[in-house]
Amino acid sequence: MMVMDTMITINFPKPVYRRLQKEAKVMRMQITEIVIETVKRNPPLWLDMFPPQLEAELAQLDRLGISQLQKIAKSRVPAAKQRKLARLLAKNSEGTLTSKESTELDEAHLEANSLMLKKAKALALLKEKGCTLPITDTREMKP
């Protein structure tokens, strides 16, 4: 079976390209080899970090309209869940967390981090759509 290479064109900022040139000269390699090896060694951290369901939810945000994105951007972890997370974090700091509570803490962290990522992506998409950012009050966002 023959594996075909895929050609892509990347426009690097001049300082980055000069750094690649220097590295290629020192390593006696082609710039393309340097880039390929760098990508192989350093995949983005987020690639294997999130559950597939979260990746799908983040991808769905691309299809939402401004009002839906604004709703996500201003969403918050409910107060009761914030209090529970704070209590679990305090117990964790004290070293008194049970294994069940440890699982609850992991789940609470995942939920909070998932919301943070959704909010960040929603804000980025709103910016792309021409909405005014940063946001102090989501009523300020105008397309």
Secondary structure by P-SEA (a helix, b strand, c coil): cbbbbbbbbbbccaaaaaaaaaaaaaacccaaaaaaaaaaaccccccccccaaaaaaaaacccccaaaaaaaaaccccaaaaaaaaaaaaaaaaccccaaaaaaaaaaaaaaaaaaaaaaaaaaaaaaacccccccccccccc
